[in-house]
Amino acid sequence: MTDTTDTTKSTTPAPVTPPVKPGYKTTEFWLHAFSIALSALFASGAIPTAGTVATIAAIAAAELSALGYTVSRTMVKTVDGSLIPSRSNG
């Protein structure tokens, strides 16, 4: 019998994904935390604002910051639309 093994296939190893840092160790987290704190100060009136519109803008900025952080962390933890398995689960 003749060997019918296909030798034209690439033997390039699959790309290695870098380890995912815990959220509190990322720049995104600290920027988000700062944004939330600043927005909370505006919304509570601790930093004077020019009325209701500024208060609503501060609350909206906090919510958009939270959404941005969530999307950013989700993108870090996904590869090709699939969640990367947790490294702590073995």
PDB file with one MODEL, atoms N, CA, C and O in Angstrom:
MODEL        1
ATOM      1  N   MET A   1       0.828  -1.188   0.000  1.00  0.00           N
ATOM      2  CA  MET A   1       0.000   0.000   0.000  1.00  0.00           C
ATOM      3  C   MET A   1       0.870   1.248   0.000  1.00  0.00           C
ATOM      4  O   MET A   1       1.983   1.259   0.526  1.00  0.00           O
ATOM      5  N   THR A   2       0.337   2.281  -0.597  1.00  0.00           N
ATOM      6  CA  THR A   2       1.075   3.533  -0.613  1.00  0.00           C
ATOM      7  C   THR A   2       0.567   4.453   0.490  1.00  0.00           C
ATOM      8  O   THR A   2      -0.597   4.402   0.886  1.00  0.00           O
ATOM      9  N   ASP A   3       1.470   5.289   0.970  1.00  0.00           N
ATOM     10  CA  ASP A   3       1.123   6.231   2.035  1.00  0.00           C
ATOM     11  C   ASP A   3       0.333   7.391   1.427  1.00  0.00           C
ATOM     12  O   ASP A   3       0.829   8.083   0.537  1.00  0.00           O
ATOM     13  N   THR A   4      -0.903   7.605   1.911  1.00  0.00           N
ATOM     14  CA  THR A   4      -1.753   8.677   1.381  1.00  0.00           C
ATOM     15  C   THR A   4      -1.858   9.847   2.353  1.00  0.00           C
ATOM     16  O   THR A   4      -2.808  10.626   2.280  1.00  0.00           O
ATOM     17  N   THR A   5      -0.901   9.980   3.255  1.00  0.00           N
ATOM     18  CA  THR A   5      -0.923  11.072   4.225  1.00  0.00           C
ATOM     19  C   THR A   5      -0.665  12.396   3.515  1.00  0.00           C
ATOM     20  O   THR A   5       0.262  12.514   2.714  1.00  0.00           O
ATOM     21  N   ASP A   6      -1.494  13.388   3.817  1.00  0.00           N
ATOM     22  CA  ASP A   6      -1.345  14.715   3.208  1.00  0.00           C
ATOM     23  C   ASP A   6      -0.237  15.468   3.934  1.00  0.00           C
ATOM     24  O   ASP A   6      -0.387  15.821   5.104  1.00  0.00           O
ATOM     25  N   THR A   7       0.857  15.711   3.256  1.00  0.00           N
ATOM     26  CA  THR A   7       1.986  16.407   3.869  1.00  0.00           C
ATOM     27  C   THR A   7       1.974  17.898   3.569  1.00  0.00           C
ATOM     28  O   THR A   7       2.919  18.598   3.933  1.00  0.00           O
ATOM     29  N   THR A   8       0.941  18.401   2.921  1.00  0.00           N
ATOM     30  CA  THR A   8       0.873  19.823   2.579  1.00  0.00           C
ATOM     31  C   THR A   8       0.258  20.660   3.690  1.00  0.00           C
ATOM     32  O   THR A   8       0.270  21.888   3.604  1.00  0.00           O
ATOM     33  N   LYS A   9      -0.274  20.039   4.717  1.00  0.00           N
ATOM     34  CA  LYS A   9      -0.885  20.781   5.822  1.00  0.00           C
ATOM     35  C   LYS A   9       0.184  21.495   6.629  1.00  0.00           C
ATOM     36  O   LYS A   9       1.288  20.985   6.823  1.00  0.00           O
ATOM     37  N   SER A  10      -0.165  22.676   7.092  1.00  0.00           N
ATOM     38  CA  SER A  10       0.757  23.465   7.901  1.00  0.00           C
ATOM     39  C   SER A  10       0.825  22.891   9.309  1.00  0.00           C
ATOM     40  O   SER A  10      -0.181  22.440   9.857  1.00  0.00           O
ATOM     41  N   THR A  11       1.996  22.912   9.875  1.00  0.00           N
ATOM     42  CA  THR A  11       2.167  22.442  11.248  1.00  0.00           C
ATOM     43  C   THR A  11       2.373  23.612  12.191  1.00  0.00           C
ATOM     44  O   THR A  11       2.972  23.464  13.256  1.00  0.00           O
ATOM     45  N   THR A  12       1.868  24.791  11.793  1.00  0.00           N
ATOM     46  CA  THR A  12       1.982  25.974  12.633  1.00  0.00           C
ATOM     47  C   THR A  12       1.124  25.796  13.876  1.00  0.00           C
ATOM     48  O   THR A  12      -0.056  25.462  13.771  1.00  0.00           O
ATOM     49  N   PRO A  13       1.706  26.015  15.059  1.00  0.00           N
ATOM     50  CA  PRO A  13       0.918  25.866  16.282  1.00  0.00           C
ATOM     51  C   PRO A  13      -0.149  26.946  16.391  1.00  0.00           C
ATOM     52  O   PRO A  13      -0.016  28.028  15.819  1.00  0.00           O
ATOM     53  N   ALA A  14      -1.195  26.642  17.124  1.00  0.00           N
ATOM     54  CA  ALA A  14      -2.273  27.610  17.342  1.00  0.00           C
ATOM     55  C   ALA A  14      -1.736  28.797  18.125  1.00  0.00           C
ATOM     56  O   ALA A  14      -0.840  28.634  18.952  1.00  0.00           O
ATOM     57  N   PRO A  15      -2.273  29.996  17.875  1.00  0.00           N
ATOM     58  CA  PRO A  15      -1.796  31.171  18.609  1.00  0.00           C
ATOM     59  C   PRO A  15      -2.076  31.027  20.103  1.00  0.00           C
ATOM     60  O   PRO A  15      -3.113  30.501  20.508  1.00  0.00           O
ATOM     61  N   VAL A  16      -1.147  31.498  20.901  1.00  0.00           N
ATOM     62  CA  VAL A  16      -1.281  31.435  22.353  1.00  0.00           C
ATOM     63  C   VAL A  16      -1.922  32.725  22.830  1.00  0.00           C
ATOM     64  O   VAL A  16      -1.456  33.814  22.494  1.00  0.00           O
ATOM     65  N   THR A  17      -2.993  32.610  23.615  1.00  0.00           N
ATOM     66  CA  THR A  17      -3.650  33.799  24.142  1.00  0.00           C
ATOM     67  C   THR A  17      -2.932  34.234  25.414  1.00  0.00           C
ATOM     68  O   THR A  17      -2.573  33.401  26.246  1.00  0.00           O
ATOM     69  N   PRO A  18      -2.724  35.534  25.563  1.00  0.00           N
ATOM     70  CA  PRO A  18      -2.062  36.007  26.780  1.00  0.00           C
ATOM     71  C   PRO A  18      -2.988  35.818  27.975  1.00  0.00           C
ATOM     72  O   PRO A  18      -4.208  35.781  27.817  1.00  0.00           O
ATOM     73  N   PRO A  19      -2.416  35.699  29.163  1.00  0.00           N
ATOM     74  CA  PRO A  19      -3.270  35.534  30.341  1.00  0.00           C
ATOM     75  C   PRO A  19      -4.122  36.787  30.570  1.00  0.00           C
ATOM     76  O   PRO A  19      -3.685  37.903  30.290  1.00  0.00           O
ATOM     77  N   VAL A  20      -5.317  36.592  31.071  1.00  0.00           N
ATOM     78  CA  VAL A  20      -6.237  37.698  31.323  1.00  0.00           C
ATOM     79  C   VAL A  20      -5.988  38.210  32.740  1.00  0.00           C
ATOM     80  O   VAL A  20      -6.060  37.455  33.711  1.00  0.00           O
ATOM     81  N   LYS A  21      -5.689  39.522  32.840  1.00  0.00           N
ATOM     82  CA  LYS A  21      -5.452  40.116  34.154  1.00  0.00           C
ATOM     83  C   LYS A  21      -6.783  40.280  34.883  1.00  0.00           C
ATOM     84  O   LYS A  21      -7.822  40.479  34.252  1.00  0.00           O
ATOM     85  N   PRO A  22      -6.749  40.195  36.218  1.00  0.00           N
ATOM     86  CA  PRO A  22      -7.964  40.507  36.981  1.00  0.00           C
ATOM     87  C   PRO A  22      -8.395  41.942  36.683  1.00  0.00           C
ATOM     88  O   PRO A  22      -7.555  42.806  36.432  1.00  0.00           O
ATOM     89  N   GLY A  23      -9.680  42.188  36.711  1.00  0.00           N
ATOM     90  CA  GLY A  23     -10.214  43.489  36.343  1.00  0.00           C
ATOM     91  C   GLY A  23      -9.629  44.648  37.124  1.00  0.00           C
ATOM     92  O   GLY A  23      -9.374  45.704  36.546  1.00  0.00           O
ATOM     93  N   TYR A  24      -9.405  44.482  38.432  1.00  0.00           N
ATOM     94  CA  TYR A  24      -8.929  45.596  39.237  1.00  0.00           C
ATOM     95  C   TYR A  24      -7.473  45.970  38.945  1.00  0.00           C
ATOM     96  O   TYR A  24      -6.986  46.987  39.439  1.00  0.00           O
ATOM     97  N   LYS A  25      -6.789  45.172  38.161  1.00  0.00           N
ATOM     98  CA  LYS A  25      -5.400  45.469  37.798  1.00  0.00           C
ATOM     99  C   LYS A  25      -5.287  46.134  36.424  1.00  0.00           C
ATOM    100  O   LYS A  25      -4.183  46.290  35.900  1.00  0.00           O
ATOM    101  N   THR A  26      -6.409  46.522  35.846  1.00  0.00           N
ATOM    102  CA  THR A  26      -6.384  47.096  34.496  1.00  0.00           C
ATOM    103  C   THR A  26      -6.585  48.609  34.530  1.00  0.00           C
ATOM    104  O   THR A  26      -7.185  49.153  35.457  1.00  0.00           O
ATOM    105  N   THR A  27      -6.077  49.262  33.516  1.00  0.00           N
ATOM    106  CA  THR A  27      -6.257  50.703  33.366  1.00  0.00           C
ATOM    107  C   THR A  27      -7.738  51.030  33.192  1.00  0.00           C
ATOM    108  O   THR A  27      -8.226  52.035  33.710  1.00  0.00           O
ATOM    109  N   GLU A  28      -8.451  50.168  32.454  1.00  0.00           N
ATOM    110  CA  GLU A  28      -9.878  50.413  32.234  1.00  0.00           C
ATOM    111  C   GLU A  28     -10.628  50.507  33.551  1.00  0.00           C
ATOM    112  O   GLU A  28     -11.505  51.357  33.708  1.00  0.00           O
ATOM    113  N   PHE A  29     -10.291  49.642  34.498  1.00  0.00           N
ATOM    114  CA  PHE A  29     -10.974  49.643  35.790  1.00  0.00           C
ATOM    115  C   PHE A  29     -10.755  50.965  36.511  1.00  0.00           C
ATOM    116  O   PHE A  29     -11.705  51.569  37.008  1.00  0.00           O
ATOM    117  N   TRP A  30      -9.511  51.413  36.570  1.00  0.00           N
ATOM    118  CA  TRP A  30      -9.211  52.631  37.328  1.00  0.00           C
ATOM    119  C   TRP A  30      -9.795  53.870  36.653  1.00  0.00           C
ATOM    120  O   TRP A  30     -10.247  54.785  37.341  1.00  0.00           O
ATOM    121  N   LEU A  31      -9.796  53.916  35.331  1.00  0.00           N
ATOM    122  CA  LEU A  31     -10.450  55.029  34.645  1.00  0.00           C
ATOM    123  C   LEU A  31     -11.954  55.010  34.904  1.00  0.00           C
ATOM    124  O   LEU A  31     -12.574  56.056  35.092  1.00  0.00           O
ATOM    125  N   HIS A  32     -12.525  53.823  34.912  1.00  0.00           N
ATOM    126  CA  HIS A  32     -13.955  53.674  35.185  1.00  0.00           C
ATOM    127  C   HIS A  32     -14.264  54.100  36.623  1.00  0.00           C
ATOM    128  O   HIS A  32     -15.232  54.822  36.860  1.00  0.00           O
ATOM    129  N   ALA A  33     -13.449  53.658  37.578  1.00  0.00           N
ATOM    130  CA  ALA A  33     -13.676  54.007  38.982  1.00  0.00           C
ATOM    131  C   ALA A  33     -13.593  55.523  39.181  1.00  0.00           C
ATOM    132  O   ALA A  33     -14.404  56.104  39.902  1.00  0.00           O
ATOM    133  N   PHE A  34     -12.614  56.154  38.543  1.00  0.00           N
ATOM    134  CA  PHE A  34     -12.475  57.609  38.642  1.00  0.00           C
ATOM    135  C   PHE A  34     -13.690  58.307  38.041  1.00  0.00           C
ATOM    136  O   PHE A  34     -14.205  59.269  38.612  1.00  0.00           O
ATOM    137  N   SER A  35     -14.142  57.828  36.900  1.00  0.00           N
ATOM    138  CA  SER A  35     -15.297  58.414  36.229  1.00  0.00           C
ATOM    139  C   SER A  35     -16.551  58.295  37.098  1.00  0.00           C
ATOM    140  O   SER A  35     -17.326  59.244  37.216  1.00  0.00           O
ATOM    141  N   ILE A  36     -16.740  57.132  37.696  1.00  0.00           N
ATOM    142  CA  ILE A  36     -17.907  56.922  38.570  1.00  0.00           C
ATOM    143  C   ILE A  36     -17.847  57.847  39.785  1.00  0.00           C
ATOM    144  O   ILE A  36     -18.848  58.460  40.154  1.00  0.00           O
ATOM    145  N   ALA A  37     -16.666  57.945  40.406  1.00  0.00           N
ATOM    146  CA  ALA A  37     -16.527  58.794  41.590  1.00  0.00           C
ATOM    147  C   ALA A  37     -16.792  60.263  41.248  1.00  0.00           C
ATOM    148  O   ALA A  37     -17.504  60.958  41.972  1.00  0.00           O
ATOM    149  N   LEU A  38     -16.217  60.724  40.144  1.00  0.00           N
ATOM    150  CA  LEU A  38     -16.416  62.107  39.735  1.00  0.00           C
ATOM    151  C   LEU A  38     -17.885  62.371  39.386  1.00  0.00           C
ATOM    152  O   LEU A  38     -18.440  63.407  39.755  1.00  0.00           O
ATOM    153  N   SER A  39     -18.497  61.441  38.684  1.00  0.00           N
ATOM    154  CA  SER A  39     -19.916  61.587  38.330  1.00  0.00           C
ATOM    155  C   SER A  39     -20.795  61.581  39.568  1.00  0.00           C
ATOM    156  O   SER A  39     -21.776  62.320  39.641  1.00  0.00           O
ATOM    157  N   ALA A  40     -20.445  60.745  40.548  1.00  0.00           N
ATOM    158  CA  ALA A  40     -21.228  60.693  41.787  1.00  0.00           C
ATOM    159  C   ALA A  40     -21.126  62.024  42.534  1.00  0.00           C
ATOM    160  O   ALA A  40     -22.112  62.494  43.102  1.00  0.00           O
ATOM    161  N   LEU A  41     -19.944  62.627  42.533  1.00  0.00           N
ATOM    162  CA  LEU A  41     -19.787  63.926  43.197  1.00  0.00           C
ATOM    163  C   LEU A  41     -20.641  65.001  42.519  1.00  0.00           C
ATOM    164  O   LEU A  41     -21.269  65.819  43.191  1.00  0.00           O
ATOM    165  N   PHE A  42     -20.659  64.991  41.188  1.00  0.00           N
ATOM    166  CA  PHE A  42     -21.507  65.941  40.467  1.00  0.00           C
ATOM    167  C   PHE A  42     -22.981  65.667  40.726  1.00  0.00           C
ATOM    168  O   PHE A  42     -23.745  66.591  41.005  1.00  0.00           O
ATOM    169  N   ALA A  43     -23.384  64.409  40.635  1.00  0.00           N
ATOM    170  CA  ALA A  43     -24.798  64.047  40.781  1.00  0.00           C
ATOM    171  C   ALA A  43     -25.312  64.324  42.192  1.00  0.00           C
ATOM    172  O   ALA A  43     -26.482  64.664  42.366  1.00  0.00           O
ATOM    173  N   SER A  44     -24.452  64.182  43.198  1.00  0.00           N
ATOM    174  CA  SER A  44     -24.889  64.400  44.576  1.00  0.00           C
ATOM    175  C   SER A  44     -24.915  65.874  44.955  1.00  0.00           C
ATOM    176  O   SER A  44     -25.508  66.247  45.967  1.00  0.00           O
ATOM    177  N   GLY A  45     -24.280  66.706  44.152  1.00  0.00           N
ATOM    178  CA  GLY A  45     -24.238  68.124  44.460  1.00  0.00           C
ATOM    179  C   GLY A  45     -23.006  68.523  45.251  1.00  0.00           C
ATOM    180  O   GLY A  45     -22.858  69.697  45.591  1.00  0.00           O
ATOM    181  N   ALA A  46     -22.122  67.595  45.554  1.00  0.00           N
ATOM    182  CA  ALA A  46     -20.892  67.918  46.276  1.00  0.00           C
ATOM    183  C   ALA A  46     -20.030  68.874  45.456  1.00  0.00           C
ATOM    184  O   ALA A  46     -19.335  69.724  46.013  1.00  0.00           O
ATOM    185  N   ILE A  47     -20.077  68.732  44.141  1.00  0.00           N
ATOM    186  CA  ILE A  47     -19.444  69.691  43.233  1.00  0.00           C
ATOM    187  C   ILE A  47     -20.592  70.446  42.580  1.00  0.00           C
ATOM    188  O   ILE A  47     -21.409  69.852  41.876  1.00  0.00           O
ATOM    189  N   PRO A  48     -20.655  71.739  42.809  1.00  0.00           N
ATOM    190  CA  PRO A  48     -21.790  72.511  42.272  1.00  0.00           C
ATOM    191  C   PRO A  48     -21.881  72.421  40.741  1.00  0.00           C
ATOM    192  O   PRO A  48     -20.875  72.473  40.034  1.00  0.00           O
ATOM    193  N   THR A  49     -23.104  72.285  40.265  1.00  0.00           N
ATOM    194  CA  THR A  49     -23.356  72.231  38.823  1.00  0.00           C
ATOM    195  C   THR A  49     -24.346  73.328  38.456  1.00  0.00           C
ATOM    196  O   THR A  49     -24.902  73.994  39.329  1.00  0.00           O
ATOM    197  N   ALA A  50     -24.556  73.503  37.190  1.00  0.00           N
ATOM    198  CA  ALA A  50     -25.431  74.572  36.705  1.00  0.00           C
ATOM    199  C   ALA A  50     -26.879  74.118  36.571  1.00  0.00           C
ATOM    200  O   ALA A  50     -27.609  74.664  35.745  1.00  0.00           O
ATOM    201  N   GLY A  51     -27.310  73.154  37.344  1.00  0.00           N
ATOM    202  CA  GLY A  51     -28.711  72.768  37.298  1.00  0.00           C
ATOM    203  C   GLY A  51     -28.936  71.303  37.001  1.00  0.00           C
ATOM    204  O   GLY A  51     -28.024  70.481  37.089  1.00  0.00           O
ATOM    205  N   THR A  52     -30.167  70.996  36.648  1.00  0.00           N
ATOM    206  CA  THR A  52     -30.607  69.626  36.426  1.00  0.00           C
ATOM    207  C   THR A  52     -29.924  68.971  35.240  1.00  0.00           C
ATOM    208  O   THR A  52     -29.608  67.782  35.284  1.00  0.00           O
ATOM    209  N   VAL A  53     -29.694  69.725  34.193  1.00  0.00           N
ATOM    210  CA  VAL A  53     -29.081  69.170  32.982  1.00  0.00           C
ATOM    211  C   VAL A  53     -27.690  68.632  33.292  1.00  0.00           C
ATOM    212  O   VAL A  53     -27.337  67.546  32.834  1.00  0.00           O
ATOM    213  N   ALA A  54     -26.903  69.365  34.053  1.00  0.00           N
ATOM    214  CA  ALA A  54     -25.554  68.918  34.412  1.00  0.00           C
ATOM    215  C   ALA A  54     -25.608  67.661  35.284  1.00  0.00           C
ATOM    216  O   ALA A  54     -24.774  66.768  35.137  1.00  0.00           O
ATOM    217  N   THR A  55     -26.569  67.592  36.175  1.00  0.00           N
ATOM    218  CA  THR A  55     -26.726  66.405  37.021  1.00  0.00           C
ATOM    219  C   THR A  55     -27.072  65.184  36.179  1.00  0.00           C
ATOM    220  O   THR A  55     -26.509  64.108  36.377  1.00  0.00           O
ATOM    221  N   ILE A  56     -27.990  65.351  35.252  1.00  0.00           N
ATOM    222  CA  ILE A  56     -28.369  64.240  34.369  1.00  0.00           C
ATOM    223  C   ILE A  56     -27.185  63.830  33.495  1.00  0.00           C
ATOM    224  O   ILE A  56     -26.972  62.643  33.248  1.00  0.00           O
ATOM    225  N   ALA A  57     -26.418  64.813  33.031  1.00  0.00           N
ATOM    226  CA  ALA A  57     -25.232  64.503  32.220  1.00  0.00           C
ATOM    227  C   ALA A  57     -24.215  63.710  33.031  1.00  0.00           C
ATOM    228  O   ALA A  57     -23.585  62.794  32.502  1.00  0.00           O
ATOM    229  N   ALA A  58     -24.045  64.046  34.304  1.00  0.00           N
ATOM    230  CA  ALA A  58     -23.111  63.309  35.169  1.00  0.00           C
ATOM    231  C   ALA A  58     -23.569  61.864  35.356  1.00  0.00           C
ATOM    232  O   ALA A  58     -22.755  60.942  35.311  1.00  0.00           O
ATOM    233  N   ILE A  59     -24.857  61.671  35.562  1.00  0.00           N
ATOM    234  CA  ILE A  59     -25.386  60.309  35.721  1.00  0.00           C
ATOM    235  C   ILE A  59     -25.228  59.524  34.421  1.00  0.00           C
ATOM    236  O   ILE A  59     -24.851  58.352  34.441  1.00  0.00           O
ATOM    237  N   ALA A  60     -25.516  60.171  33.294  1.00  0.00           N
ATOM    238  CA  ALA A  60     -25.360  59.502  31.995  1.00  0.00           C
ATOM    239  C   ALA A  60     -23.899  59.132  31.750  1.00  0.00           C
ATOM    240  O   ALA A  60     -23.616  58.055  31.224  1.00  0.00           O
ATOM    241  N   ALA A  61     -22.974  60.008  32.122  1.00  0.00           N
ATOM    242  CA  ALA A  61     -21.544  59.725  31.942  1.00  0.00           C
ATOM    243  C   ALA A  61     -21.136  58.512  32.774  1.00  0.00           C
ATOM    244  O   ALA A  61     -20.353  57.682  32.313  1.00  0.00           O
ATOM    245  N   ALA A  62     -21.655  58.404  33.983  1.00  0.00           N
ATOM    246  CA  ALA A  62     -21.343  57.253  34.830  1.00  0.00           C
ATOM    247  C   ALA A  62     -21.869  55.962  34.217  1.00  0.00           C
ATOM    248  O   ALA A  62     -21.176  54.945  34.214  1.00  0.00           O
ATOM    249  N   GLU A  63     -23.082  56.001  33.704  1.00  0.00           N
ATOM    250  CA  GLU A  63     -23.666  54.813  33.086  1.00  0.00           C
ATOM    251  C   GLU A  63     -22.917  54.409  31.815  1.00  0.00           C
ATOM    252  O   GLU A  63     -22.681  53.222  31.591  1.00  0.00           O
ATOM    253  N   LEU A  64     -22.547  55.369  30.994  1.00  0.00           N
ATOM    254  CA  LEU A  64     -21.794  55.059  29.778  1.00  0.00           C
ATOM    255  C   LEU A  64     -20.408  54.514  30.114  1.00  0.00           C
ATOM    256  O   LEU A  64     -19.887  53.650  29.409  1.00  0.00           O
ATOM    257  N   SER A  65     -19.822  55.017  31.182  1.00  0.00           N
ATOM    258  CA  SER A  65     -18.527  54.507  31.628  1.00  0.00           C
ATOM    259  C   SER A  65     -18.652  53.048  32.062  1.00  0.00           C
ATOM    260  O   SER A  65     -17.799  52.223  31.734  1.00  0.00           O
ATOM    261  N   ALA A  66     -19.705  52.738  32.791  1.00  0.00           N
ATOM    262  CA  ALA A  66     -19.927  51.352  33.224  1.00  0.00           C
ATOM    263  C   ALA A  66     -20.126  50.440  32.019  1.00  0.00           C
ATOM    264  O   ALA A  66     -19.586  49.334  31.978  1.00  0.00           O
ATOM    265  N   LEU A  67     -20.888  50.892  31.055  1.00  0.00           N
ATOM    266  CA  LEU A  67     -21.118  50.110  29.848  1.00  0.00           C
ATOM    267  C   LEU A  67     -19.813  49.893  29.086  1.00  0.00           C
ATOM    268  O   LEU A  67     -19.534  48.787  28.623  1.00  0.00           O
ATOM    269  N   GLY A  68     -19.019  50.952  28.959  1.00  0.00           N
ATOM    270  CA  GLY A  68     -17.738  50.845  28.261  1.00  0.00           C
ATOM    271  C   GLY A  68     -16.794  49.865  28.933  1.00  0.00           C
ATOM    272  O   GLY A  68     -16.118  49.088  28.259  1.00  0.00           O
ATOM    273  N   TYR A  69     -16.744  49.896  30.259  1.00  0.00           N
ATOM    274  CA  TYR A  69     -15.880  48.971  30.997  1.00  0.00           C
ATOM    275  C   TYR A  69     -16.343  47.535  30.794  1.00  0.00           C
ATOM    276  O   TYR A  69     -15.524  46.640  30.583  1.00  0.00           O
ATOM    277  N   THR A  70     -17.639  47.314  30.856  1.00  0.00           N
ATOM    278  CA  THR A  70     -18.186  45.972  30.680  1.00  0.00           C
ATOM    279  C   THR A  70     -17.858  45.431  29.289  1.00  0.00           C
ATOM    280  O   THR A  70     -17.438  44.282  29.152  1.00  0.00           O
ATOM    281  N   VAL A  71     -18.048  46.243  28.276  1.00  0.00           N
ATOM    282  CA  VAL A  71     -17.746  45.819  26.908  1.00  0.00           C
ATOM    283  C   VAL A  71     -16.257  45.539  26.752  1.00  0.00           C
ATOM    284  O   VAL A  71     -15.869  44.553  26.125  1.00  0.00           O
ATOM    285  N   SER A  72     -15.431  46.400  27.317  1.00  0.00           N
ATOM    286  CA  SER A  72     -13.975  46.228  27.219  1.00  0.00           C
ATOM    287  C   SER A  72     -13.533  44.911  27.846  1.00  0.00           C
ATOM    288  O   SER A  72     -12.748  44.178  27.244  1.00  0.00           O
ATOM    289  N   ARG A  73     -14.021  44.600  29.040  1.00  0.00           N
ATOM    290  CA  ARG A  73     -13.629  43.361  29.715  1.00  0.00           C
ATOM    291  C   ARG A  73     -14.178  42.138  28.994  1.00  0.00           C
ATOM    292  O   ARG A  73     -13.527  41.094  28.949  1.00  0.00           O
ATOM    293  N   THR A  74     -15.369  42.264  28.432  1.00  0.00           N
ATOM    294  CA  THR A  74     -15.939  41.154  27.675  1.00  0.00           C
ATOM    295  C   THR A  74     -15.097  40.862  26.444  1.00  0.00           C
ATOM    296  O   THR A  74     -14.866  39.698  26.115  1.00  0.00           O
ATOM    297  N   MET A  75     -14.638  41.898  25.762  1.00  0.00           N
ATOM    298  CA  MET A  75     -13.799  41.706  24.579  1.00  0.00           C
ATOM    299  C   MET A  75     -12.471  41.048  24.946  1.00  0.00           C
ATOM    300  O   MET A  75     -11.956  40.227  24.188  1.00  0.00           O
ATOM    301  N   VAL A  76     -11.917  41.403  26.101  1.00  0.00           N
ATOM    302  CA  VAL A  76     -10.655  40.807  26.540  1.00  0.00           C
ATOM    303  C   VAL A  76     -10.835  39.320  26.808  1.00  0.00           C
ATOM    304  O   VAL A  76      -9.935  38.522  26.546  1.00  0.00           O
ATOM    305  N   LYS A  77     -11.992  38.954  27.329  1.00  0.00           N
ATOM    306  CA  LYS A  77     -12.220  37.567  27.732  1.00  0.00           C
ATOM    307  C   LYS A  77     -12.833  36.703  26.642  1.00  0.00           C
ATOM    308  O   LYS A  77     -13.190  35.555  26.908  1.00  0.00           O
ATOM    309  N   THR A  78     -12.967  37.212  25.433  1.00  0.00           N
ATOM    310  CA  THR A  78     -13.526  36.412  24.349  1.00  0.00           C
ATOM    311  C   THR A  78     -12.522  36.230  23.225  1.00  0.00           C
ATOM    312  O   THR A  78     -11.701  37.109  22.960  1.00  0.00           O
ATOM    313  N   VAL A  79     -12.595  35.093  22.576  1.00  0.00           N
ATOM    314  CA  VAL A  79     -11.794  34.805  21.389  1.00  0.00           C
ATOM    315  C   VAL A  79     -12.747  34.231  20.362  1.00  0.00           C
ATOM    316  O   VAL A  79     -13.378  33.201  20.603  1.00  0.00           O
ATOM    317  N   ASP A  80     -12.856  34.882  19.226  1.00  0.00           N
ATOM    318  CA  ASP A  80     -13.760  34.441  18.164  1.00  0.00           C
ATOM    319  C   ASP A  80     -15.186  34.257  18.664  1.00  0.00           C
ATOM    320  O   ASP A  80     -15.880  33.338  18.228  1.00  0.00           O
ATOM    321  N   GLY A  81     -15.628  35.112  19.568  1.00  0.00           N
ATOM    322  CA  GLY A  81     -16.989  35.043  20.070  1.00  0.00           C
ATOM    323  C   GLY A  81     -17.220  34.011  21.156  1.00  0.00           C
ATOM    324  O   GLY A  81     -18.334  33.901  21.668  1.00  0.00           O
ATOM    325  N   SER A  82     -16.193  33.249  21.522  1.00  0.00           N
ATOM    326  CA  SER A  82     -16.340  32.241  22.573  1.00  0.00           C
ATOM    327  C   SER A  82     -15.613  32.701  23.818  1.00  0.00           C
ATOM    328  O   SER A  82     -14.498  33.217  23.734  1.00  0.00           O
ATOM    329  N   LEU A  83     -16.228  32.521  24.958  1.00  0.00           N
ATOM    330  CA  LEU A  83     -15.574  32.889  26.205  1.00  0.00           C
ATOM    331  C   LEU A  83     -14.377  31.999  26.449  1.00  0.00           C
ATOM    332  O   LEU A  83     -14.442  30.786  26.253  1.00  0.00           O
ATOM    333  N   ILE A  84     -13.283  32.605  26.879  1.00  0.00           N
ATOM    334  CA  ILE A  84     -12.092  31.838  27.212  1.00  0.00           C
ATOM    335  C   ILE A  84     -12.364  31.140  28.536  1.00  0.00           C
ATOM    336  O   ILE A  84     -12.836  31.781  29.475  1.00  0.00           O
ATOM    337  N   PRO A  85     -12.080  29.843  28.639  1.00  0.00           N
ATOM    338  CA  PRO A  85     -12.317  29.153  29.909  1.00  0.00           C
ATOM    339  C   PRO A  85     -11.483  29.745  31.018  1.00  0.00           C
ATOM    340  O   PRO A  85     -10.343  30.154  30.797  1.00  0.00           O
ATOM    341  N   SER A  86     -12.038  29.791  32.195  1.00  0.00           N
ATOM    342  CA  SER A  86     -11.329  30.335  33.346  1.00  0.00           C
ATOM    343  C   SER A  86     -10.080  29.526  33.626  1.00  0.00           C
ATOM    344  O   SER A  86     -10.119  28.296  33.637  1.00  0.00           O
ATOM    345  N   ARG A  87      -8.975  30.211  33.852  1.00  0.00           N
ATOM    346  CA  ARG A  87      -7.722  29.521  34.120  1.00  0.00           C
ATOM    347  C   ARG A  87      -7.707  28.893  35.523  1.00  0.00           C
ATOM    348  O   ARG A  87      -6.934  27.971  35.785  1.00  0.00           O
ATOM    349  N   SER A  88      -8.559  29.394  36.414  1.00  0.00           N
ATOM    350  CA  SER A  88      -8.580  28.856  37.771  1.00  0.00           C
ATOM    351  C   SER A  88      -9.319  27.521  37.847  1.00  0.00           C
ATOM    352  O   SER A  88      -9.185  26.796  38.833  1.00  0.00           O
ATOM    353  N   ASN A  89     -10.100  27.188  36.810  1.00  0.00           N
ATOM    354  CA  ASN A  89     -10.830  25.925  36.806  1.00  0.00           C
ATOM    355  C   ASN A  89      -9.985  24.775  36.297  1.00  0.00           C
ATOM    356  O   ASN A  89     -10.439  23.631  36.265  1.00  0.00           O
ATOM    357  N   GLY A  90      -8.761  25.072  35.899  1.00  0.00           N
ATOM    358  CA  GLY A  90      -7.865  24.006  35.471  1.00  0.00           C
ATOM    359  C   GLY A  90      -8.021  23.713  34.061  1.00  0.00           C
ATOM    360  O   GLY A  90      -7.338  22.835  33.534  1.00  0.00           O
TER     361      GLY A  90
ENDMDL
END
